[in-house]
Structure formats: C-alpha cells, structure tokens
Amino acid sequence: MLEKPERPQPPNTTVSIDVEAMTRLVAAMERAGDQIVSLQDEMRTILSGVHLDTSDTARFDQVADWIQQELPGLRRRLAMAQDLLGEGGVSTQPDHRPVPRPYVGDESQISTKPVHESYDAARATAQRFGVPGDHETTRQLVADLRANRHDPYYARELVHSTDPETLVQAVVQAGDDELAQLTAATVATAARGTGELAPPVGYEEQWAALRESDDPAVAAAAEQLRPA
C-alpha cells in the first residue's frame, strides 16, 4: 500500500522578541554606525603619519555596510514589537517583581521593502493628509497606515513631511475611528525613533500645544493621537 505524500507545511514565521534587549542592540548598532567612520579616518591619519599602509582600513567600510544592511530589519522588528506589545509588556514574578516579557508574533508582518520605498509611501500619505478629506481619501489613508504603521522608516518620513496640526485636522474632519487609531499608532512609532529616525525638533511641543487648544474637537483629537 502506497503511503500518501505528506503535504508541505507552511514555514513557521513566529518570532519571539525581547524588546528590552532589542532596544539595546539597535542603540549599539546606531552608535557603532556613527562612530566607525570617524574611527576609520583617525586610523588612516595615524597610519599615514608613521608612513604605514592604510589599505587595510577599507575593512571599516565592510563593517559600516553590514550595519546599514542589518539596521532596517532590526528597527522594523523592534517597532512592531513595541507597538503590538503595548502596555502589556511586563509580567509579574511571584515576588511581585516586574519582569519584561518578550513579544511573540508573526514575522511575516514585518516590512521588507527598501527604505526609499517606505519614504516614498510616507510622502504620498502626507499629501493625502493635507487635502480636504472625503470618504475615498479617508479609506486610502486607512489602507496606507494599516500597511505601514509598524515601519519606523515610514513613520519617520510621515512626521517629517507633515505636522501634528495637519494630522489632527484631518482626523477631526474625517470623524473616522479607525483612521484615528491608525494615525495614533503611526505617530507613536515615529515618536520612538532614534538616530536618523528621530522625530523633528520640537515635535512633542507641537502636540502639547494642540492638546491645550481652545477648540474642544482639536484638543480631544490631539489627546487621542498623542496622549500626554
């Protein structure tokens, strides 16, 4: 009797992320990326000064390239874990000592698109936020944000291409709960950005001013999008 061939199983895309450890790793990679160029220049200067060959310092470029290749994936994993884990990221031991717990989720949700495509998509979304809203525009914004809210590169470019007042006014005019929730999630992703992904200078101050607006609708929307 012939045995039936086993059906191929789908690949396991479940990933467990220690958010605290991943945060430290990303910060270390960012620091290394910033420092390696200056270290390379320093080594070249020193070697040249004592009339030694500087060709081996090209290896610094290999390390820098590796960091730039790895950072997008690491940042995207961290951003998704931070967003989806939310405030539930701590468990409690029997002695009531809080212990960070890992995020466990589906890695297939993590964006793999080139960084420049994330930036382009964010600029297109920013333009949609800046035009008078109708139902079609609102649905497009919802689709944009749902697909990209965990991508720190998209979130970074969005908050650099528009401003909090534009986001608030668009959400108020649309009156759409899903748009408000997705916008809040994307703003939160941007606010957690570090290094070149950090939000613009004075960004939090702009949100604070909107939360204190004399217009109750604006103040409420600002509080929902970026709580104090």
KEMI-641416 format. One line per 5 residues: number of its first residue (from 1); for each residue x, y negated, z negated of N, C-alpha, C. Coordinates in steps of 0.05 Angstrom, whole numbers, plus 5000, padded with zeros to 4 digits. Atoms other than C-alpha are relative to their C-alpha. Layout:
# residues N
NUM	X Y Z X Y Z X Y Z  ... .
//
This chain:
# residues 228
1	5017 5024 5000 5000 5000 5000 5018 4975 5000  4984 5024 4997 5029 4934 5022 4991 4980 4978  5005 5021 5020 5035 4881 4968 4995 4973 5015  5006 5026 4988 5005 4813 4984 5023 4981 4993  4978 5019 5005 5058 4760 4992 4990 4979 4980 .
6	5007 5021 5019 5059 4710 4935 4998 4973 5014  5003 5026 4989 5034 4642 4952 5021 4981 4988  4980 5019 5011 5087 4588 4946 4987 4981 4980  5010 5018 5020 5078 4547 4884 5009 4972 5005  4991 5028 4996 5079 4471 4888 5022 4994 4981 .
11	4977 5007 5018 5142 4440 4859 4990 4987 4975  5007 5012 5026 5139 4421 4786 5012 4972 4999  4991 5028 5000 5143 4345 4784 4997 4987 4972  5002 5011 5027 5132 4338 4709 5027 4991 4989  4975 5011 5011 5185 4295 4676 4995 4990 4972 .
16	5001 5010 5028 5199 4280 4603 5021 4978 4997  4982 5024 5002 5229 4211 4589 5001 4990 4971  4995 5013 5026 5258 4188 4523 5003 4970 5006  5001 5028 4992 5240 4115 4531 5023 4984 4986  4979 5015 5014 5289 4090 4478 5027 5006 5012 .
21	4974 4993 4988 5348 4129 4507 5002 4990 5028  4999 5010 4973 5329 4110 4578 5004 4970 5001  4996 5029 5002 5326 4036 4558 5030 4994 4995  4971 5004 5005 5397 4041 4531 5016 5007 5024  4985 4992 4976 5421 4077 4593 4998 4978 5022 .
26	5003 5020 4980 5392 4025 4640 5016 4975 4993  4985 5024 5009 5422 3968 4598 5030 5005 5005  4972 4994 4997 5490 4003 4600 5008 4999 5030  4995 5000 4972 5486 4013 4675 5000 4971 5011  5000 5028 4991 5468 3939 4685 5025 4986 4992 .
31	4975 5013 5010 5527 3917 4642 5024 5009 5017  4978 4989 4985 5574 3963 4679 5000 4988 5029  5002 5012 4974 5549 3937 4746 5010 4971 5001  4991 5028 5002 5561 3865 4724 5030 4998 4996  4972 5003 5008 5630 3878 4696 5020 5012 5019 .
36	4980 4984 4984 5661 3925 4747 5013 4982 5021  4988 5017 4979 5672 3871 4800 5022 4983 4988  4980 5017 5013 5708 3825 4752 5024 5017 4991  4978 4982 5008 5749 3884 4726 5018 5007 5024  4985 4994 4976 5768 3902 4797 5018 4977 5008 .
41	4984 5024 4993 5791 3831 4811 5024 4997 4981  4978 5003 5020 5831 3830 4746 5022 5020 5006  4979 4979 4995 5866 3896 4763 5016 4993 5025  4986 5007 4975 5883 3872 4833 5020 4978 4994  4982 5022 5006 5913 3808 4805 5024 5009 4984 .
46	4978 4990 5017 5954 3845 4753 5020 5016 5017  4983 4983 4984 5980 3896 4803 5016 4984 5020  4986 5017 4981 5996 3843 4855 5023 4985 4986  4980 5016 5014 6033 3804 4802 5025 5015 4994  4975 4984 5005 6081 3862 4789 5008 5015 5025 .
51	4992 4989 4974 6086 3879 4863 4994 5030 5003  5009 4973 4998 6047 3945 4858 4977 5002 5020  5021 4995 4980 5999 3975 4909 4973 4997 4987  5027 5005 5010 5927 3953 4900 4979 5016 5014  5020 4986 4984 5894 4001 4948 4982 5018 4983 .
56	5016 4982 5016 5870 4048 4893 4977 4986 4986  5022 5014 5013 5827 3993 4864 4974 5001 5016  5024 4997 4984 5779 4007 4921 4981 5020 4987  5017 4981 5014 5753 4063 4876 4979 4986 4983  5020 5016 5014 5718 4009 4836 4975 4997 5017 .
61	5023 5004 4982 5674 3998 4897 4982 5025 5000  5016 4976 5001 5653 4071 4895 4982 5002 4976  5016 5000 5025 5631 4065 4823 4977 4980 5002  5020 5021 4997 5594 4000 4838 4978 5009 5018  5020 4990 4981 5559 4032 4897 4982 5021 4987 .
66	5015 4979 5013 5539 4092 4855 4980 4988 4980  5018 5013 5019 5509 4046 4801 4976 4988 5015  5022 5013 4985 5469 4008 4854 4981 5021 5012  5017 4979 4989 5443 4073 4883 4982 5013 4978  5014 4987 5022 5422 4101 4815 4980 4982 4985 .
71	5016 5018 5017 5392 4039 4782 4971 4999 5009  5029 5002 4994 5327 4034 4823 4984 5024 4989  5015 4977 5010 5306 4105 4805 4997 4999 4969  5000 5001 5029 5325 4096 4732 4980 4978 4990  5018 5022 5008 5289 4029 4726 4971 5007 5005 .
76	5027 4993 4994 5227 4056 4760 4989 5021 4981  5009 4980 5020 5223 4117 4714 4995 4987 4973  5004 5014 5026 5232 4072 4653 4975 4983 5001  5023 5018 4998 5180 4022 4677 4974 5015 4998  5024 4984 5001 5128 4076 4689 4995 5011 4972 .
81	5003 4988 5027 5141 4109 4622 4991 4979 4980  5007 5022 5018 5137 4042 4585 4971 4993 5003  5028 5008 4995 5071 4025 4618 4980 5021 4991  5020 4979 5005 5036 4092 4612 5001 5010 4971  4999 4992 5028 5062 4108 4543 4987 4980 4982 .
86	5014 5021 5014 5038 4041 4518 5007 4999 4971  4996 5003 5029 5029 4031 4444 5001 5027 4987  5000 4973 5013 5025 4107 4433 5027 5013 5001  4973 4989 4996 5100 4115 4440 5014 5008 4974  4987 4992 5025 5112 4133 4367 4984 5022 4987 .
91	5013 4980 5016 5096 4196 4329 5010 4998 4971  4993 5003 5029 5100 4205 4253 5008 5027 4989  4990 4976 5013 5141 4256 4215 4985 5004 4974  5014 4995 5026 5114 4289 4151 5007 4979 4978  4992 5020 5020 5153 4237 4110 4991 4972 5009 .
96	5012 5025 4990 5114 4183 4149 5021 4982 5013  4979 5015 4986 5178 4161 4184 4993 4999 5030  5007 5000 4971 5160 4136 4255 5023 5009 5017  4979 4990 4981 5198 4171 4310 4990 4997 5028  5008 5003 4973 5195 4151 4383 4996 5027 5013 .
101	5004 4974 4986 5165 4207 4425 5003 4995 5030  4995 5003 4971 5181 4220 4498 4974 4997 5016  5022 5001 4980 5135 4203 4556 5003 5025 5017  5000 4977 4982 5115 4264 4595 4979 4994 5022  5018 5007 4978 5085 4251 4664 5009 5012 5026 .
106	4995 4990 4973 5085 4264 4738 5020 4982 5015  4979 5016 4987 5149 4241 4771 4993 4992 5029  5007 5007 4973 5115 4241 4839 4987 4973 5002  5012 5026 5000 5081 4176 4818 5021 4977 5002  4979 5020 5000 5149 4140 4817 5006 4993 5029 .
111	4994 5010 4973 5162 4097 4878 5028 5007 5008  4974 4994 4988 5219 4118 4923 5006 4982 5024  4996 5018 4977 5212 4062 4974 5025 4983 4996  4977 5019 5003 5273 4018 4989 4992 4975 4985  5006 5024 5016 5278 3958 4944 4989 4978 5017 .
116	5009 5022 4983 5269 3909 5001 4971 5003 5008  5028 4996 4994 5202 3941 5017 4982 4993 4976  5015 5008 5024 5179 3931 4945 4998 4970 4999  5000 5029 5000 5199 3858 4950 4980 4989 5022  5018 5009 4978 5162 3850 5017 4971 5004 4992 .
121	5028 4994 5009 5099 3883 4988 4991 4980 4979  5007 5019 5022 5101 3837 4927 4994 4972 5012  5004 5027 4988 5107 3774 4970 4973 4999 5015  5026 4999 4987 5046 3797 5010 4978 4998 4980  5020 5001 5021 5007 3807 4946 4999 4972 4989 .
126	5000 5028 5010 5028 3738 4921 4985 4982 5018  5015 5017 4981 5000 3707 4984 4970 5005 4997  5029 4994 5003 4933 3743 4973 4990 4987 4974  5009 5014 5024 4930 3716 4902 4996 4971 5004  5001 5029 4996 4939 3646 4929 4979 4990 5018 .
131	5021 5008 4982 4880 3646 4977 4973 5003 4986  5027 4997 5012 4806 3636 4959 4991 5029 5002  5007 4972 5001 4781 3703 4937 4972 5007 5011  5026 4988 4993 4726 3744 4969 5002 5030 4993  5000 4972 5008 4707 3817 4959 5022 5016 5014 .
136	4979 4985 4985 4754 3843 5013 5028 4994 4989  4974 5007 5011 4813 3804 4985 5004 5013 4973  4998 4988 5026 4798 3829 4915 5006 5030 5002  4994 4971 4997 4796 3902 4938 5028 5005 5010  4972 4996 4990 4862 3893 4975 5020 4995 4977 .
141	4982 5005 5022 4894 3863 4913 4999 5024 4980  5002 4977 5018 4868 3921 4871 5016 5023 5012  4985 4979 4988 4897 3970 4921 5031 4995 4998  4972 5008 5002 4964 3933 4922 5011 5006 4972  4991 4998 5027 4970 3931 4847 4999 5029 4989 .
146	5002 4973 5009 4946 4002 4835 5024 5017 5010  4978 4985 4988 5001 4028 4881 5027 4992 4990  4973 5011 5005 5057 3984 4855 5004 4991 4971  4998 5013 5026 5044 3964 4783 5022 5011 4982  4978 4989 5016 5097 4011 4755 5028 4994 5012 .
151	4974 5005 4986 5151 3988 4804 5012 4973 4990  4990 5025 5011 5195 3937 4768 5011 4981 5022  4991 5017 4978 5222 3911 4835 4977 4984 5012  5025 5013 4990 5152 3896 4860 4991 4979 4979  5010 5018 5021 5132 3865 4793 5018 4975 4998 .
156	4981 5023 5001 5195 3822 4792 4994 4980 5022  5004 5018 4977 5183 3794 4861 4973 4986 4999  5027 5012 5002 5109 3782 4847 5001 4976 4982  5000 5022 5018 5122 3738 4787 5019 4978 5008  4983 5021 4989 5177 3701 4824 4988 4987 5024 .
161	5012 5011 4976 5132 3689 4884 4973 4986 4995  5025 5014 5008 5071 3663 4847 5004 4991 4971  4997 5010 5027 5058 3633 4779 4976 5009 4983  5022 4991 5017 5014 3650 4719 4973 4987 5005  5025 5014 4995 4962 3597 4735 4986 5011 5024 .
166	5012 4989 4976 4951 3625 4804 4988 5028 4994  5010 4974 5007 4942 3695 4776 4974 4998 4983  5023 5004 5017 4894 3671 4723 4976 4990 5016  5022 5011 4984 4852 3630 4772 4988 5021 5018  5010 4979 4982 4847 3689 4820 4983 5020 4984 .
171	5015 4981 5017 4824 3736 4764 4974 4988 4991  5025 5013 5008 4773 3686 4739 4980 4999 5023  5018 5003 4977 4744 3674 4808 4989 5027 5009  5009 4973 4991 4741 3749 4825 4981 5012 4980  5018 4988 5020 4708 3769 4760 5000 5030 5001 .
176	4998 4971 4996 4733 3840 4771 5017 5012 4978  4985 4989 5022 4754 3881 4711 5024 5016 5008  4977 4984 4991 4798 3928 4750 5023 4983 5009  4979 5018 4992 4836 3871 4781 5014 4988 4976  4989 5012 5024 4846 3840 4713 5019 5020 4986 .
181	4984 4979 5014 4872 3906 4683 5026 5005 5015  4976 4994 4984 4920 3920 4741 5019 4976 5000  4982 5024 5001 4946 3848 4741 5014 4999 4974  4987 5000 5027 4959 3853 4666 5022 5021 4999  4979 4978 5000 4997 3919 4676 5024 4991 5016 .
186	4977 5008 4984 5040 3889 4731 5015 4977 4987  4986 5021 5015 5055 3826 4691 5016 5011 4977  4985 4987 5022 5075 3870 4632 5025 5013 5011  4976 4988 4988 5122 3909 4677 5021 4979 5006  4981 5022 4994 5153 3844 4701 5013 4988 4975 .
191	4990 5012 5025 5160 3817 4630 5021 5017 4987  4980 4982 5012 5201 3878 4610 5026 5001 5017  4977 4999 4982 5250 3866 4668 5025 4988 4987  4975 5010 5010 5323 3856 4651 5019 4996 5024  4981 5004 4978 5384 3834 4691 4988 4983 5022 .
196	5011 5015 4978 5365 3810 4760 4970 5004 5003  5029 4996 4999 5295 3836 4748 4985 4984 4979  5012 5017 5021 5282 3787 4691 4980 4980 5012  5019 5021 4990 5222 3740 4699 5013 4973 5001  4989 5027 4998 5233 3667 4715 5003 4986 4973 .
201	4996 5016 5024 5259 3619 4662 4974 4985 4994  5025 5014 5008 5200 3590 4623 4975 5015 5006  5024 4985 4992 5152 3645 4645 4981 5003 4976  5017 4996 5023 5126 3660 4575 4988 4974 4990  5011 5026 5008 5117 3586 4560 4976 4993 5018 .
206	5023 5005 4983 5071 3581 4621 4976 5016 4991  5023 4984 5009 5028 3638 4595 4990 4988 4974  5009 5012 5025 5026 3606 4526 4983 4976 5004  5015 5024 4994 5001 3541 4555 4972 5007 5011  5026 4992 4988 4946 3577 4594 4982 5013 4978 .
211	5016 4989 5022 4924 3615 4531 4987 4979 4983  5010 5023 5017 4913 3547 4498 4984 4981 5018  5015 5018 4982 4874 3518 4558 4974 4992 4988  5026 5009 5008 4813 3476 4545 4977 5014 5014  5020 4985 4985 4776 3518 4597 4998 5028 4987 .
216	5003 4974 5014 4749 3578 4558 5005 5024 5019  4996 4978 4982 4749 3622 4620 5030 5005 5006  4971 4999 4995 4822 3606 4635 5014 5012 4976  4987 4991 5025 4843 3617 4563 4995 5029 4996  5006 4971 5004 4807 3684 4559 5014 5017 5020 .
221	4986 4985 4980 4836 3708 4624 5030 5002 4995  4972 5001 5007 4906 3687 4604 5006 5019 4977  4996 4982 5023 4899 3724 4538 4998 5029 5009  5003 4973 4990 4876 3786 4576 5024 5009 5017  4978 4994 4982 4932 3783 4627 5027 5001 4986 .
226	4975 5001 5015 4988 3766 4579 4995 4993 4971  5007 5005 5028 4968 3774 4506 5024 4988 4985  4979 5013 5016 5007 3733 4455 5015 5021 4984 .
//
